[in-house]
Amino acid sequence: MKKFAKMSLVAAVAVAGLTTTSSAKALEDAIKNVDVSGTVVYRYDDRSYDNGAKYDADGTHDVSKNNYKIALTAKAKVNEDVTAVTRFIIGGDDAGFAGLNTTTQGDSQVDVTLSQVYFSYTGIANTTVNVGKQGLTTPWTVAVDSDGGEQTGTGILALTNVGPVTIAAAYFNQTNLGKSGDVLSDRDSTLAKRNDNVDTFGDKAIATIGVMGNIGPVALDAWYLNMSDVLDTYTVGALAKFDISDVKLSMGARYTSLDLDDEFAPDAEKNDNALGKVFVAAKMGIFDAKVAYGWTDSEGGIGALDNSAKTNLDGWTLTLNNHTDAEFLMTSVGAQVLPSLNLALHYNQLDQDIKGASDTTDSELYLQATYQMSKNFGGYIRFGRADREDDYTEHGDTKDNDGTIGRLQVQYSF
């Protein structure tokens, strides 16, 4: 009953439906083997640019916006080998935040959606097989995220351990990539033949295979993914963690190549897309620092289907993904001033060579204070400045667009 008390009515009914059909068992018995977890996140973004109208127009840089997301995952043990998993989200159509612009909208209600429902089978030694509607567990996508969009699909995913190596393979006959993410969803909403009411890419099948393993302190992985009639891509990555005296070091590198088909855009197959990145981070005592550098191909810069995916280098208001012939530098220094309080200063700079125009340099500088009140409740505050070079044209002149950016976020986990 203790776990049941934590569940929402929606989850309780859904799990009971998965674990009991014609059985007349009491609800308490039906859900006694259910594990429930989730997150509740509130985020407030405030941005004020010299030319704020430009950023309001595209719907991605609102001046003042409330964001909400609640996610609840219930895992019900069906028998010794099978677990039923459901995930409910109160949020946006992309399984991310439900956002309300305080300058143009009033308060409104948010829908509850079933994001995942699948069965996980572990009856084969060292193997897990998931069948059903589930998160897209690939380096190019985000399967589960407490404070962002999630990519899902219906299909089968298998993971098996062979000695020190893990092999993953998956096939999905449909996904939400026409609605979620930062590349295909944009194509659906901006092209004349694709709009918010027509999910052009969601019915495109995806097949992927990956190999992961460790050599000493270095974790290696290599993946290949095909999206029918849309793209082919591969990525290879390495991550190492080790200690030198009192300094904890970590460093990594990843390279991603992606080839588009003409279903994405006319003549898209003529351009090669690639994104590479390297980073090094160090922590000593209460202090930490990190430097990351990324670059894209001169023909195309798509390396991820979601900007928060492993195959991208993502800042706050700046990102490397989908920027052609670009270089991205990210730096940060921080201090754990109290057991519950961390202060960090971030500076990010994006340089892009735009064909037929001058090179541009965009930057963001901000301070972040992260406070963890308890193990299950915390948040952060950010405040800083963003500078956009040659951002808009006014009376025939190209002008920069600078502004202040701020954010408050709190998260409860259970």
Residue, then its C-alpha position, 0 to 999 in steps of 0.5 A: m500500500k505504501k507504493f500505491a499511495k504514491m501513484s496517481l489514479v491514472a497510473a493505478v488504473a493503467v497498471a491494474g489493466l496490464t496486470t489483471t484481465s478477468s481476475a477479481k483480485a483486489l486492487e492492492d494485490a494487483i499492484k503490489n509488485v508495481d514500482v513507481s517513479g517520476t519527476v515534476v518540473y517547473r521552469y520559468d524562462d525570461r529573455s529580453y533582446d534588443n529586437g525581441a520581436k524577431y525571437d517571438a516570431d519564430g516561437t523559440h525565444d519567448v520573452s517570458k514563458n512558464n514551462y511544466k512537465i510531469a512524468l510518471t513511470a510504472k513498472a509492473k512485474v507480470n511474472e519472473d521473466v516479464t515486466a510491463v512498463t508504462r510512462f505517462i507525461i503531462g506536457g507538450d506534444d513532443a513529450g516535453f514541456a507544456g509552455l505558456n507565454t505570459t506575454t501572449q497567453g493566459d493560463s490553460q490546462v495540460d493534457v495527460t498522454l501515454s508516452q510509453v507502454y511496452f513489455s520487457y523480457t529477461g528470460i534469456a541469460n544476459t539479454t533484455v528484449n523490449v517490445g511495444k511503444q518505448g523510448l528511442t534509445t540511440p545516441w541521436t535521440v533522447a529516450v527519457d528526459s525530465d525537462g525536455g522532449e522525448q523521442t518514442g517509437t513502436g517496435i522491438l529493442a534487444l540488448t545482450n552482453v557477450g563478455p565485455v561487450t554489449i550489443a544493441a539492435a532495434y527496429f521501429n515501424q513508427t516514431n514521433l520524430g515528426k513531432s519531437g526533436d529539433v531537426l525532423s520536427d522543424r521540417d514538418s512545421t516549416l515546409a509547405k507540404r509539411n505542417d503541424n497537422v501532417d506528421t511526414f516523418g513519423d511513419k518512416a521505419i528506423a533500424t539501428i545497431g550498436v556495440m558498446g564495451n570497455i578497454g580499461p578506463v575507456a568506454l567505447d561505442a559505435w552505432y549505425l542507424n537507418m531511417s527509411d527514405v530519410l537518412d543514414t548515419y553512424t557515430v563512434g565515441a570514447l569516454a575515459k575517467f581516471d584520477i591523477s593524485d587528487v584530481k579527477l579527470s574525464m575526457g571524451a570524443r565523438y564523431t558523427s556522420l549523417d547522409l540525408d535522402d531527398e525525402f528530407a529536402p530536394d537534393a539533400e543527398k548531395n551534401d555530407n553532414a558531420l559533427g565532431k566534438v572533444f572535451v576534457a573536465a577536471k575536478m579537484g576538491i570543491f573546484d571543477a572546470k570543463v572545456a569542450y570543442g565541436w565542429t561541423d562539416s562545410e556541407g552540412g552540420i546535422g549530427a543529432l535528431d534532438n539537440s540534447a542527444k549525445t551526438n550534439l554539443d549543446g549549450w543554453t541558447l546556443t547549439l552546434n547541431n544543424h549549423t553548417d561549417a561551424e565551430f563551437l567552444m564551451t567553457s565552465v568553471g565551478a565551485q561546490v561552496l556548500p554541500s547543497l550549493n554549487l556556483a558555476l560560470h559558463y561561456n559559450q561561443l559559436d562561430q559559423d561560416i555562412k556561404g554568401a555572407s560574412d562569418t558570424t560569432d554568437s556568444e552567451l555568458y551566464l552564472q548558474a547557482t544550483y541548490q539541492m535542498s534534499k535528495n529528491f528536490g532541487g533546482y537552479i537559477r541562471f542569469g546572463r547575456a546572449d549576443r547575436e552577430d548580424d542577426y536581423t536586417e533593419h532598413g537595409d542594414t544588418k544589425d546585431n541582437d543582444g539581450t539578457i537571459g534568465r531561468l529558474q527551474v525546480q524539480y521534484s523526483f520520486 
